[in-house]
Amino acid sequence: MEILVPSLKVGAAAAACGVFTGAAGGILRSAPPVLFAIIAGGQWFTLGTSYYAARLSSLGYFGRGKEEPSPSDKLKASTVAGGVAGTCGGVLRGPRNIIPGAIVFTLLGAGGQAIANWRAARVVDEAPKPDGGFWSRWSPIKQLSDQDYENILEEKLLRVEADIALIDDRIKELRESESRAKDGGSGLAKSRPESPSRA
């Protein structure tokens, strides 16, 4: 299920693209667009499902025992998946298309993954530029580092703690004055003489 459900989702998305492409192709060729849409949708569904399922299975095999598959594992998995998808697509189009389809889709899978690996490596290797250019000098928004953000939070926390301490002192003073007022009131009541009762 971990492989089947995501593969079917990818296949459904590919089928939707295939339906639109097939309908457009049918209209351009003055052929029945519904028939073209159904055929193209079925072919794209097969290609998308088989490619994604084979890639997930291959990644599980090549990347076993690893938390994250390496770029070479991804390249091998995409190459195998392209061959499987091309074979399945060739079966739908006829026996003569099996080998050419497998070769073409193998090359497409390997080439696409190689480009993806190259772009991912470029993003990792590129260091962030300290100067953001002309607009960074005039922008009211400043990009903070993690350390700067941590310092700001610590300052705010210290201010909050100081305010809490002041409030605690004020509460203590109020309670002391209230207790003194109560003690003073009770002392006056005790010292006041009782009025003589009338006979």
Stockholm file with secondary structure:
# STOCKHOLM 1.0

chainA/1-199         MEILVPSLKVGAAAAACGVFTGAAGGILRSAPPVLFAIIAGGQWFTLGTSYYAARLSSLGYFGRGKEEPSPSDKLKASTVAGGVAGTCGGVLRGPRNIIPGAIVFTLLGAGGQAIANWRAARVVDEAPKPDGGFWSRWSPIKQLSDQDYENILEEKLLRVEADIALIDDRIKELRESESRAKDGGSGLAKSRPESPSRA
#=GR chainA/1-199 SS CTTHHHHHHHHHHHHHHHHHHHHHHHHHTTSCHHHHHHHHHHHHHHHHHHHHHHHHHHHHHHTTTCSSCCHHHHHHHHHHHHHHHHHHHHHHHCGGGHHHHHHHHHHHHHHHHHHHHHHHHHHHHCCCCSCCCHHHHHCSCCCCCHHHHHHHHHHHHHHHHHHHHHHHHHHHHHHHHHHHHHHHHHHHHHHSCCCCCCC
#=GC SS_cons         CTTHHHHHHHHHHHHHHHHHHHHHHHHHTTSCHHHHHHHHHHHHHHHHHHHHHHHHHHHHHHTTTCSSCCHHHHHHHHHHHHHHHHHHHHHHHCGGGHHHHHHHHHHHHHHHHHHHHHHHHHHHHCCCCSCCCHHHHHCSCCCCCHHHHHHHHHHHHHHHHHHHHHHHHHHHHHHHHHHHHHHHHHHHHHHSCCCCCCC
//
